[in-house]
Amino acid sequence: MKSILSFLKPYRLSVVSIVILTFLSSMLQLYLPTLTADIVDVGIVQGDIAYIWKVGGWMVACSLLAILLTIWKSYLSSKTALGFGRDMRRQLFVHVEQFSLEEFQKIGTSSFITRSTNDVKQVQDVTIMILQMMTRAPLMLVGGIILAVSRDAVLSLIFLAALPLLGGFIYLVSRKAIPLFGQLQKKTDRLNLIMRESLSGIRVIRAFNRVDDEKERFQEANTSYKDTGLRVNRLMAYLFPFMLIIMNFTNIGIVWLGANRIDAGEMEVGNLIAFIQYAMMILMALIMLSMSFIMVPRAQASAKRMNEVLNMEPKIQDNEGTVTDLRAPAQSIRFEDVSFYYSNAEKSAVQDITFEAKTGETTAIIGSTGSGKTTLLQLMTRFYEATEGRITLDGVDIRDLPQEKLRSQMGYVSQKAVLFSGTIADNVRFGRQDASDEDVWQALRTAQAEEFVLQKDGGIDAEIDQGGSNLSGGQKQRLSIARALVRKPSFYLFDDSFSALDYKTDAKLRASLEAEKAHAALIIVAQRISTVKHSDKIIVLDEGKIAGIGTHEQLLKDNLVYQEIVASQEGQEVERG
């Protein structure tokens, strides 16, 4: 809980104020039974009406003051807890933004969402309860016991039986509940995952008539969540009735023993009334504690999951003494005997990769599915860290560059086009925020997107739905390319970014990209031979290794792997020697 509790530091003054207000309001409430005893033993027994009015006035004043203090405390508690929750959510988001793709894969996107929303809410709710109830309950418990003993020490012996029994039962219930609350949060993750997959993949699900299967999959996860929730709630349901039983039997014991002591002349009626009120305060304090304990186990599970994220160090970090004087634009990026293993993989994704991409050149990477093409681009951008070898930018190891500076040299277009809700201009300017309208239109023209943008109402101010759902696959790819173009980087990284384009648009786009080579290097991952055949250099990958480097003509002449790729696309058969 250390990391979580550290978020309360900015609210130390508020917490101290809450404790002081709680103490004052509790003392006032504890004082009321004493005044009640005085009214009975002095005012009523002696028939002193003036005394009754005097003490009654004090009781009203104490009650009103206690109400005002409680309202003030509740306001501060809510403000502190909500600020505490806001700070946790912000820190979780900021921390997660620093993670490499490996950390995302380790925990999972759905779990990150649950931890930054549902888990934060659980901790926030229990913080309010701690500030409002758990600060008050111990004071009422201890104060009530002290004042009850001061009224009648013999009668107070009843608490020696009731309190340990009650405390022990609360401990046993909490001990069994904590693991179940942890399971409940994991099953919340599972529900979130299935919901996200079902909504984002609704077209595929309907196309393959798997709606009923998805309903069944969700039902299984939902039922599992329900069953665990029922187990927890059944367990917690025993707590309140058990406390009421203890509370009522304690009252019976107090009245029975108190009546005997009054009959024996060892106790006054007012003292018994005050003692009963103190007993109720003590037992109500225990009920408040038990209600808190109902929420604390779940908040503990949530806090543990949040700490797991906050204590997770990003695998890829800027090194101390990073190089900051790299020239811009950079002129070349070079792989030197680079190998990379994904986490827990037995086989390397790429192995012994050596090549160089320079400004003014188009470097294409081609190979079968799973040969490591996308991995090379992700290593260039340091989404992953090379396991062996090194990658240099103008001779400087990219691990010695700040990540921000490295990626400012890159214009990356991912394999899956990713767009954000907002306007077309907003999405293109995601590459460069200070881009003018003319810069945006120029990027759209180069990306062959100008025509369909002009057809939309509002042009570049036309709205894009979440994920670009109101655009075709080719339109989304072209906007993603325009986003990279407006950045004017040193290296354009196209990760199979032309796959949704028809051959005519593909050819026009490649022709328009030739002008970008004057100040940048083009690195293209593609499946189509037509996309890469005019490249200055083609790198052929086979099972994570370089099977050949050369121009289209050179590889077609003497590289068997490339010949097979060409044959598979052109319908020719390659003779095997």
VEXDREN-2710 file (C-alpha; in Angstrom, 1 decimal):
% VEXDREN-2710
k/r/px/py/pz
1/MET/0.0/0.0/0.0
2/LYS/3.1/2.3/0.2
3/SER/2.8/3.6/-3.3
4/ILE/-1.0/4.1/-3.0
5/LEU/-0.8/5.9/0.4
6/SER/1.9/8.2/-1.0
7/PHE/-0.8/9.9/-3.1
8/LEU/-2.3/11.2/0.1
9/LYS/0.7/13.4/0.9
10/PRO/-0.6/16.5/-0.9
11/TYR/-3.7/16.2/1.3
12/ARG/-2.0/15.9/4.7
13/LEU/-3.5/19.2/5.9
14/SER/-7.0/18.0/5.0
15/VAL/-6.5/14.6/6.6
16/VAL/-5.2/16.3/9.8
17/SER/-8.2/18.6/9.8
18/ILE/-10.6/15.7/9.3
19/VAL/-9.0/13.9/12.3
20/ILE/-9.4/17.0/14.5
21/LEU/-13.0/17.6/13.4
22/THR/-13.8/13.9/14.0
23/PHE/-12.2/14.0/17.4
24/LEU/-14.2/17.1/18.4
25/SER/-17.5/15.8/17.1
26/SER/-16.9/12.4/18.8
27/MET/-16.2/14.1/22.1
28/LEU/-19.4/16.1/21.9
29/GLN/-21.4/12.9/21.1
30/LEU/-19.7/11.0/24.0
31/TYR/-20.6/13.9/26.3
32/LEU/-24.3/13.7/25.6
33/PRO/-25.0/10.5/27.7
34/THR/-23.4/12.1/30.7
35/LEU/-25.7/15.1/30.3
36/THR/-28.7/12.6/30.0
37/ALA/-27.6/10.9/33.3
38/ASP/-27.4/14.3/35.0
39/ILE/-30.9/15.2/33.8
40/VAL/-32.3/11.9/35.2
41/ASP/-30.4/11.7/38.4
42/VAL/-30.6/15.4/39.3
43/GLY/-33.3/17.1/37.3
44/ILE/-36.0/14.5/37.3
45/VAL/-35.3/12.7/40.6
46/GLN/-35.1/16.1/42.5
47/GLY/-37.8/17.8/40.4
48/ASP/-35.4/20.6/39.4
49/ILE/-37.1/22.0/36.2
50/ALA/-34.5/24.8/35.8
51/TYR/-31.7/22.3/35.9
52/ILE/-33.5/20.2/33.2
53/TRP/-33.8/23.3/31.0
54/LYS/-30.2/24.2/31.5
55/VAL/-28.7/20.8/30.8
56/GLY/-31.2/20.3/28.0
57/GLY/-30.0/23.5/26.4
58/TRP/-26.4/22.2/26.6
59/MET/-27.4/19.0/24.9
60/VAL/-29.1/20.9/22.0
61/ALA/-26.0/23.1/21.6
62/CYS/-23.6/20.1/21.7
63/SER/-25.8/18.3/19.2
64/LEU/-26.0/21.2/16.7
65/LEU/-22.2/21.8/17.0
66/ALA/-21.5/18.1/16.4
67/ILE/-23.8/18.2/13.3
68/LEU/-21.9/21.2/11.9
69/LEU/-18.5/19.6/12.5
70/THR/-19.7/16.3/10.9
71/ILE/-20.9/18.2/7.8
72/TRP/-17.6/20.0/7.5
73/LYS/-15.7/16.7/8.0
74/SER/-17.8/15.0/5.3
75/TYR/-17.1/17.8/2.8
76/LEU/-13.4/17.6/3.4
77/SER/-13.4/13.8/3.3
78/SER/-15.2/13.7/-0.1
79/LYS/-12.9/16.4/-1.5
80/THR/-9.8/14.6/-0.3
81/ALA/-10.9/11.2/-1.6
82/LEU/-11.9/12.4/-5.0
83/GLY/-8.7/14.4/-5.4
84/PHE/-6.8/11.2/-4.3
85/GLY/-8.6/9.2/-6.9
86/ARG/-7.9/11.7/-9.6
87/ASP/-4.2/11.7/-8.8
88/MET/-4.1/7.9/-8.9
89/ARG/-5.8/7.7/-12.3
90/ARG/-3.5/10.4/-13.7
91/GLN/-0.3/8.7/-12.4
92/LEU/-1.4/5.3/-13.6
93/PHE/-2.1/6.8/-17.1
94/VAL/1.3/8.7/-17.1
95/HIS/3.2/5.6/-15.9
96/VAL/1.5/3.2/-18.4
97/GLU/2.3/5.6/-21.3
98/GLN/6.0/5.0/-20.6
99/PHE/5.7/1.2/-21.0
100/SER/7.1/-0.7/-23.9
101/LEU/4.9/-3.1/-25.9
102/GLU/6.3/-5.9/-23.8
103/GLU/4.7/-4.5/-20.6
104/PHE/1.4/-4.0/-22.4
105/GLN/1.4/-7.6/-23.6
106/LYS/2.3/-8.9/-20.1
107/ILE/-0.7/-7.3/-18.3
108/GLY/-3.1/-6.7/-21.2
109/THR/-5.0/-3.7/-22.3
110/SER/-8.3/-4.7/-20.7
111/SER/-6.6/-5.2/-17.4
112/PHE/-5.0/-1.7/-17.6
113/ILE/-8.4/-0.2/-18.2
114/THR/-9.9/-2.0/-15.3
115/ARG/-7.1/-1.1/-13.0
116/SER/-7.3/2.6/-13.9
117/THR/-11.1/2.8/-13.5
118/ASN/-12.7/0.1/-11.4
119/ASP/-9.8/-0.5/-9.1
120/VAL/-9.2/3.2/-8.5
121/LYS/-12.9/3.6/-7.7
122/GLN/-12.7/0.8/-5.1
123/VAL/-9.7/2.5/-3.4
124/GLN/-11.3/5.9/-3.6
125/ASP/-14.6/4.6/-2.0
126/VAL/-12.7/3.0/0.8
127/THR/-10.7/6.2/1.4
128/ILE/-13.9/8.1/1.9
129/MET/-15.1/5.4/4.3
130/ILE/-11.8/5.5/6.2
131/LEU/-11.9/9.3/6.5
132/GLN/-15.5/9.4/7.5
133/MET/-16.1/6.2/9.5
134/MET/-12.8/4.5/10.4
135/THR/-11.4/7.7/12.0
136/ARG/-14.5/8.1/14.0
137/ALA/-15.2/4.5/15.0
138/PRO/-12.0/3.9/17.1
139/LEU/-12.6/7.2/19.0
140/MET/-16.2/6.2/19.7
141/LEU/-15.1/2.7/20.7
142/VAL/-12.3/3.7/23.0
143/GLY/-14.1/6.7/24.4
144/GLY/-17.3/4.7/24.9
145/ILE/-15.4/2.0/26.8
146/ILE/-13.6/4.4/29.1
147/LEU/-16.7/6.3/29.9
148/ALA/-18.8/3.1/30.4
149/VAL/-16.1/1.8/32.8
150/SER/-16.2/5.1/34.6
151/ARG/-19.9/4.8/35.1
152/ASP/-19.9/1.2/36.4
153/ALA/-16.8/-1.0/36.2
154/VAL/-18.7/-4.2/37.2
155/LEU/-21.3/-3.8/34.5
156/SER/-18.5/-3.1/31.9
157/LEU/-17.3/-6.8/32.3
158/ILE/-20.0/-7.7/29.8
159/PHE/-17.8/-6.2/27.1
160/LEU/-15.0/-8.7/27.9
161/ALA/-17.3/-11.4/26.4
162/ALA/-18.9/-9.4/23.6
163/LEU/-15.9/-7.5/22.1
164/PRO/-13.4/-10.4/21.5
165/LEU/-16.2/-12.5/20.1
166/LEU/-17.2/-9.8/17.6
167/GLY/-13.6/-8.9/16.7
168/GLY/-12.6/-12.5/16.1
169/PHE/-15.6/-13.1/13.8
170/ILE/-14.7/-9.9/11.8
171/TYR/-11.1/-11.1/11.4
172/LEU/-12.2/-14.6/10.2
173/VAL/-14.6/-13.2/7.6
174/SER/-12.1/-10.6/6.3
175/ARG/-9.4/-13.3/6.0
176/LYS/-11.6/-15.4/3.8
177/ALA/-12.9/-12.5/1.8
178/ILE/-9.6/-10.9/0.7
179/PRO/-8.6/-13.7/-1.8
180/LEU/-12.2/-13.8/-3.2
181/PHE/-12.1/-10.0/-3.9
182/GLY/-8.8/-10.6/-5.7
183/GLN/-10.5/-13.2/-7.9
184/LEU/-13.4/-10.8/-8.5
185/GLN/-11.1/-8.2/-9.9
186/LYS/-9.5/-10.7/-12.3
187/LYS/-12.9/-11.8/-13.5
188/THR/-13.8/-8.1/-14.0
189/ASP/-10.7/-8.0/-16.3
190/ARG/-12.0/-11.0/-18.2
191/LEU/-15.5/-9.4/-18.7
192/ASN/-13.8/-6.2/-19.9
193/LEU/-11.7/-8.2/-22.4
194/ILE/-14.6/-10.1/-23.8
195/MET/-16.7/-7.0/-24.1
196/ARG/-13.9/-5.1/-25.9
197/GLU/-13.3/-8.0/-28.3
198/SER/-16.9/-8.4/-29.1
199/LEU/-17.6/-4.8/-29.8
200/SER/-14.5/-4.1/-31.8
201/GLY/-14.9/-7.3/-33.8
202/ILE/-18.6/-7.1/-34.3
203/ARG/-18.3/-7.2/-38.1
204/VAL/-16.2/-10.4/-38.1
205/ILE/-18.5/-12.0/-35.5
206/ARG/-21.6/-11.3/-37.6
207/ALA/-19.9/-12.3/-40.9
208/PHE/-19.1/-15.7/-39.5
209/ASN/-22.4/-16.1/-37.7
210/ARG/-20.7/-16.4/-34.3
211/VAL/-23.1/-14.1/-32.4
212/ASP/-24.5/-17.0/-30.4
213/ASP/-21.0/-18.2/-29.6
214/GLU/-20.0/-14.8/-28.3
215/LYS/-23.1/-14.6/-26.2
216/GLU/-22.2/-18.0/-24.7
217/ARG/-18.6/-16.8/-24.1
218/PHE/-19.8/-13.7/-22.4
219/GLN/-22.4/-15.6/-20.4
220/GLU/-19.7/-18.0/-19.1
221/ALA/-17.5/-15.1/-17.9
222/ASN/-20.5/-13.2/-16.5
223/THR/-21.7/-16.3/-14.6
224/SER/-18.2/-16.9/-13.2
225/TYR/-18.1/-13.3/-12.0
226/LYS/-21.6/-13.7/-10.5
227/ASP/-20.7/-16.9/-8.7
228/THR/-17.6/-15.3/-7.2
229/GLY/-19.6/-12.2/-6.2
230/LEU/-22.3/-14.4/-4.6
231/ARG/-19.6/-16.3/-2.6
232/VAL/-18.2/-13.0/-1.3
233/ASN/-21.6/-11.5/-0.5
234/ARG/-22.8/-14.6/1.2
235/LEU/-19.7/-14.5/3.4
236/MET/-20.1/-10.9/4.2
237/ALA/-23.9/-11.4/4.8
238/TYR/-23.2/-13.3/7.9
239/LEU/-21.4/-10.4/9.5
240/PHE/-24.3/-7.9/10.1
241/PRO/-26.8/-10.4/11.5
242/PHE/-24.1/-11.8/13.8
243/MET/-23.3/-8.3/15.0
244/LEU/-27.0/-7.6/15.7
245/ILE/-27.3/-10.8/17.7
246/ILE/-24.2/-9.8/19.8
247/MET/-25.6/-6.3/20.2
248/ASN/-29.0/-7.4/21.3
249/PHE/-27.7/-10.0/23.8
250/THR/-25.3/-7.4/25.2
251/ASN/-28.3/-5.0/25.7
252/ILE/-30.2/-7.7/27.5
253/GLY/-27.3/-8.5/29.7
254/ILE/-26.7/-4.8/30.5
255/VAL/-30.4/-4.2/31.4
256/TRP/-30.6/-7.4/33.5
257/LEU/-27.4/-6.8/35.5
258/GLY/-28.1/-3.0/35.7
259/ALA/-31.6/-3.6/37.1
260/ASN/-30.2/-5.9/39.8
261/ARG/-27.5/-3.3/40.7
262/ILE/-30.2/-0.5/40.9
263/ASP/-32.3/-2.8/43.1
264/ALA/-29.3/-3.4/45.3
265/GLY/-28.7/0.4/45.5
266/GLU/-25.3/0.1/43.8
267/MET/-26.3/2.1/40.7
268/GLU/-28.5/5.0/39.8
269/VAL/-31.1/5.0/37.0
270/GLY/-29.4/7.8/35.2
271/ASN/-26.1/5.9/35.2
272/LEU/-27.8/2.9/33.7
273/ILE/-29.4/5.0/30.9
274/ALA/-26.0/6.6/30.2
275/PHE/-24.3/3.1/30.3
276/ILE/-26.8/1.8/27.7
277/GLN/-26.1/4.7/25.5
278/TYR/-22.4/4.2/25.7
279/ALA/-22.9/0.5/25.0
280/MET/-24.8/1.4/21.9
281/MET/-22.1/3.8/20.8
282/ILE/-19.5/1.0/21.3
283/LEU/-21.5/-1.5/19.3
284/MET/-22.3/1.0/16.6
285/ALA/-18.6/1.8/16.4
286/LEU/-18.0/-1.9/15.8
287/ILE/-20.7/-2.0/13.2
288/MET/-19.0/0.9/11.4
289/LEU/-15.7/-0.9/11.5
290/SER/-17.3/-4.1/10.2
291/MET/-18.9/-2.1/7.3
292/SER/-15.5/-0.7/6.5
293/PHE/-14.0/-4.2/6.6
294/ILE/-16.5/-5.2/4.0
295/MET/-15.0/-2.8/1.6
296/VAL/-11.3/-2.9/2.8
297/PRO/-10.6/-6.4/1.5
298/ARG/-11.7/-5.5/-2.0
299/ALA/-9.8/-2.2/-1.9
300/GLN/-6.8/-4.1/-0.8
301/ALA/-7.0/-6.4/-3.8
302/SER/-7.5/-3.3/-6.0
303/ALA/-4.5/-1.5/-4.4
304/LYS/-2.3/-4.5/-4.9
305/ARG/-3.2/-4.6/-8.6
306/MET/-2.5/-0.9/-8.9
307/ASN/0.8/-1.2/-7.1
308/GLU/1.7/-4.0/-9.5
309/VAL/1.4/-1.5/-12.4
310/LEU/3.0/1.5/-10.5
311/ASN/6.0/-0.7/-9.4
312/MET/6.5/-2.1/-12.8
313/GLU/9.6/-0.5/-14.3
314/PRO/9.5/0.1/-18.1
315/LYS/12.0/-2.2/-19.8
316/ILE/12.9/0.5/-22.3
317/GLN/14.2/3.7/-20.6
318/ASP/16.4/6.6/-21.5
319/ASN/20.0/5.9/-20.4
320/GLU/21.9/8.4/-18.2
321/GLY/24.1/10.7/-20.3
322/THR/22.0/10.3/-23.5
323/VAL/23.2/11.9/-26.6
324/THR/21.2/15.1/-27.4
325/ASP/23.3/16.8/-30.2
326/LEU/22.3/14.4/-33.0
327/ARG/22.0/16.3/-36.3
328/ALA/18.6/16.7/-37.8
329/PRO/17.7/15.4/-40.2
330/ALA/19.6/12.2/-39.6
331/GLN/21.1/10.5/-42.7
332/SER/21.2/6.8/-42.0
333/ILE/20.0/4.0/-39.7
334/ARG/22.1/0.9/-39.5
335/PHE/21.5/-2.6/-38.0
336/GLU/24.7/-4.4/-36.8
337/ASP/24.3/-8.1/-36.1
338/VAL/20.9/-7.5/-34.5
339/SER/19.0/-10.4/-32.9
340/PHE/15.7/-10.2/-30.9
341/TYR/13.7/-12.6/-28.8
342/TYR/10.2/-11.9/-27.7
343/SER/9.5/-12.5/-24.0
344/ASN/9.4/-16.3/-23.2
345/ALA/10.0/-17.2/-26.8
346/GLU/12.2/-20.2/-27.5
347/LYS/13.3/-19.0/-30.9
348/SER/14.5/-15.6/-32.0
349/ALA/12.1/-13.4/-34.1
350/VAL/15.1/-12.0/-36.1
351/GLN/18.7/-13.1/-36.0
352/ASP/22.0/-11.6/-37.2
353/ILE/20.4/-8.7/-39.1
354/THR/22.8/-6.3/-40.7
355/PHE/21.8/-3.6/-43.2
356/GLU/21.8/0.2/-43.7
357/ALA/19.0/2.5/-44.9
358/LYS/20.1/6.0/-46.1
359/THR/18.5/9.2/-47.0
360/GLY/17.6/9.4/-50.7
361/GLU/17.0/5.6/-50.9
362/THR/14.0/3.4/-50.7
363/THR/14.7/0.3/-48.7
364/ALA/12.0/-2.4/-49.0
365/ILE/11.6/-5.4/-46.6
366/ILE/9.8/-8.5/-47.9
367/GLY/9.3/-12.0/-46.7
368/SER/6.7/-14.6/-45.7
369/THR/4.3/-14.1/-42.8
370/GLY/6.2/-14.3/-39.5
371/SER/9.6/-13.7/-41.0
372/GLY/10.2/-10.7/-38.8
373/LYS/9.4/-7.7/-41.1
374/THR/7.3/-5.8/-38.6
375/THR/9.8/-6.6/-35.8
376/LEU/12.5/-4.7/-37.6
377/LEU/10.5/-1.5/-37.7
378/GLN/9.5/-1.9/-34.1
379/LEU/13.2/-2.3/-33.2
380/MET/14.0/0.9/-35.1
381/THR/11.5/2.9/-33.1
382/ARG/12.5/1.2/-29.8
383/PHE/9.1/-0.3/-29.2
384/TYR/11.2/-3.3/-28.3
385/GLU/14.9/-3.5/-27.4
386/ALA/17.4/-5.5/-29.5
387/THR/18.5/-8.6/-27.5
388/GLU/21.9/-8.7/-29.3
389/GLY/23.8/-6.4/-31.6
390/ARG/23.0/-2.7/-32.0
391/ILE/21.1/-0.2/-34.1
392/THR/22.7/3.1/-34.9
393/LEU/21.4/6.4/-36.1
394/ASP/24.2/8.3/-37.9
395/GLY/26.6/6.1/-35.9
396/VAL/25.0/6.7/-32.5
397/ASP/23.5/3.7/-30.7
398/ILE/19.7/4.4/-30.5
399/ARG/19.9/3.2/-26.9
400/ASP/22.0/6.3/-26.2
401/LEU/19.3/8.6/-27.6
402/PRO/16.3/10.0/-25.7
403/GLN/13.3/8.1/-27.0
404/GLU/11.5/11.3/-27.8
405/LYS/14.4/12.5/-30.0
406/LEU/14.7/9.1/-31.7
407/ARG/11.0/8.9/-32.6
408/SER/10.9/12.6/-33.7
409/GLN/13.1/11.3/-36.6
410/MET/10.5/8.7/-37.5
411/GLY/7.3/8.8/-39.5
412/TYR/5.7/5.5/-38.6
413/VAL/2.7/4.0/-40.3
414/SER/1.5/0.9/-38.5
415/GLN/0.3/-2.3/-40.2
416/LYS/-3.2/-1.6/-38.8
417/ALA/-4.4/1.9/-39.5
418/VAL/-5.2/3.6/-36.2
419/LEU/-7.3/6.8/-36.2
420/PHE/-8.8/8.8/-33.3
421/SER/-12.2/10.4/-32.9
422/GLY/-12.1/14.0/-34.1
423/THR/-11.7/15.7/-37.5
424/ILE/-9.6/14.7/-40.4
425/ALA/-7.3/17.7/-39.7
426/ASP/-6.9/16.6/-36.1
427/ASN/-5.8/13.1/-37.1
428/VAL/-3.3/14.4/-39.7
429/ARG/-2.0/17.0/-37.2
430/PHE/-1.4/14.2/-34.8
431/GLY/1.9/13.9/-36.7
432/ARG/2.8/17.6/-36.2
433/GLN/0.6/19.9/-34.1
434/ASP/1.7/23.2/-35.6
435/ALA/1.0/22.0/-39.2
436/SER/-0.9/24.6/-41.2
437/ASP/-4.0/23.8/-43.3
438/GLU/-1.8/24.0/-46.4
439/ASP/0.6/21.4/-44.8
440/VAL/-2.3/19.2/-44.1
441/TRP/-3.6/19.4/-47.7
442/GLN/-0.2/18.8/-49.1
443/ALA/0.2/15.6/-47.0
444/LEU/-3.3/14.5/-48.1
445/ARG/-2.3/15.1/-51.8
446/THR/0.9/13.1/-51.5
447/ALA/-1.0/10.3/-49.7
448/GLN/-3.6/10.2/-52.5
449/ALA/-6.3/11.2/-49.9
450/GLU/-7.3/14.6/-51.2
451/GLU/-10.0/13.4/-53.5
452/PHE/-12.1/11.6/-50.9
453/VAL/-11.5/14.3/-48.3
454/LEU/-12.9/16.9/-50.7
455/GLN/-16.0/14.8/-51.1
456/LYS/-16.8/14.9/-47.4
457/ASP/-18.9/17.7/-45.9
458/GLY/-16.5/20.0/-44.2
459/GLY/-13.4/18.7/-46.0
460/ILE/-10.5/18.4/-43.5
461/ASP/-13.0/19.5/-40.7
462/ALA/-15.2/16.4/-41.4
463/GLU/-15.6/14.3/-38.3
464/ILE/-14.1/10.8/-37.9
465/ASP/-15.8/8.3/-35.7
466/GLN/-13.9/6.3/-33.1
467/GLY/-11.4/4.1/-34.7
468/GLY/-12.3/5.5/-38.1
469/SER/-15.4/3.3/-38.4
470/ASN/-17.0/5.7/-40.9
471/LEU/-14.0/5.2/-43.4
472/SER/-13.0/2.4/-45.6
473/GLY/-9.8/0.4/-45.0
474/GLY/-8.0/2.2/-47.9
475/GLN/-9.1/5.6/-46.7
476/LYS/-7.9/4.9/-43.2
477/GLN/-4.5/3.8/-44.5
478/ARG/-4.1/7.0/-46.6
479/LEU/-4.9/9.2/-43.7
480/SER/-2.4/7.3/-41.6
481/ILE/0.2/7.9/-44.3
482/ALA/-0.7/11.6/-44.4
483/ARG/-0.2/11.8/-40.7
484/ALA/3.4/10.5/-41.1
485/LEU/4.0/12.7/-44.2
486/VAL/3.1/16.0/-42.4
487/ARG/5.7/15.2/-39.8
488/LYS/8.6/15.6/-42.3
489/PRO/10.8/13.0/-40.6
490/SER/14.2/11.6/-41.5
491/PHE/12.8/8.1/-41.9
492/TYR/9.4/7.0/-43.2
493/LEU/8.5/3.5/-41.9
494/PHE/5.7/1.9/-43.8
495/ASP/4.6/-1.3/-42.2
496/ASP/2.6/-3.0/-45.0
497/SER/0.7/0.3/-45.2
498/PHE/-0.4/-0.1/-48.8
499/SER/-2.2/-3.4/-48.5
500/ALA/-5.7/-1.9/-48.6
501/LEU/-5.0/0.2/-51.7
502/ASP/-5.8/-0.8/-55.2
503/TYR/-2.9/-1.2/-57.6
504/LYS/-3.5/2.2/-59.3
505/THR/-3.6/4.1/-56.1
506/ASP/-0.6/2.2/-54.8
507/ALA/1.4/3.2/-57.9
508/LYS/0.4/6.8/-57.6
509/LEU/1.3/6.9/-54.0
510/ARG/4.7/5.4/-54.5
511/ALA/5.4/7.9/-57.3
512/SER/4.4/10.8/-55.1
513/LEU/6.6/9.5/-52.3
514/GLU/9.7/9.8/-54.6
515/ALA/9.8/13.6/-53.8
516/GLU/10.1/12.7/-50.1
517/LYS/13.4/10.9/-50.7
518/ALA/15.2/14.2/-51.2
519/HIS/15.3/14.7/-47.4
520/ALA/14.4/11.3/-46.0
521/ALA/14.8/7.5/-46.3
522/LEU/11.8/5.4/-47.2
523/ILE/11.7/2.0/-45.5
524/ILE/8.8/-0.1/-46.8
525/VAL/7.5/-3.4/-45.4
526/ALA/5.2/-5.0/-48.0
527/GLN/3.8/-8.2/-49.4
528/ARG/3.3/-7.1/-53.0
529/ILE/6.2/-7.4/-55.4
530/SER/4.7/-4.4/-57.3
531/THR/5.2/-2.2/-54.2
532/VAL/8.9/-3.1/-53.7
533/LYS/10.2/-3.9/-57.2
534/HIS/11.3/-0.3/-57.9
535/SER/13.1/0.1/-54.5
536/ASP/16.8/0.9/-54.4
537/LYS/17.4/-2.0/-52.1
538/ILE/15.2/-5.0/-51.2
539/ILE/15.9/-7.0/-48.1
540/VAL/14.5/-10.6/-48.3
541/LEU/13.7/-12.2/-44.9
542/ASP/13.2/-15.9/-44.4
543/GLU/12.5/-17.3/-40.9
544/GLY/14.0/-14.2/-39.2
545/LYS/17.2/-14.1/-41.2
546/ILE/18.3/-12.2/-44.2
547/ALA/18.1/-14.4/-47.3
548/GLY/19.3/-11.7/-49.7
549/ILE/19.8/-8.0/-50.3
550/GLY/19.8/-6.4/-53.7
551/THR/17.6/-4.8/-56.4
552/HIS/14.6/-6.5/-57.9
553/GLU/16.6/-7.6/-61.0
554/GLN/19.5/-8.9/-58.9
555/LEU/17.3/-10.9/-56.5
556/LEU/15.2/-12.2/-59.3
557/LYS/18.3/-13.6/-60.9
558/ASP/20.0/-15.4/-58.0
559/ASN/17.8/-15.4/-54.9
560/LEU/15.5/-18.5/-54.6
561/VAL/13.4/-17.1/-51.8
562/TYR/12.6/-14.0/-53.7
563/GLN/12.0/-16.0/-56.9
564/GLU/9.4/-18.0/-55.0
565/ILE/7.6/-14.9/-53.7
566/VAL/7.6/-13.4/-57.3
567/ALA/6.3/-16.7/-58.7
568/SER/3.5/-17.0/-56.1
569/GLN/2.3/-13.5/-57.1
570/GLU/2.8/-13.6/-60.8
571/GLY/1.7/-17.2/-61.3
572/GLN/5.1/-18.4/-62.6
573/GLU/6.8/-21.5/-61.5
574/VAL/10.4/-21.3/-60.5
575/GLU/12.7/-24.1/-61.5
576/ARG/14.5/-25.5/-58.6
577/GLY/18.1/-26.4/-59.3
END
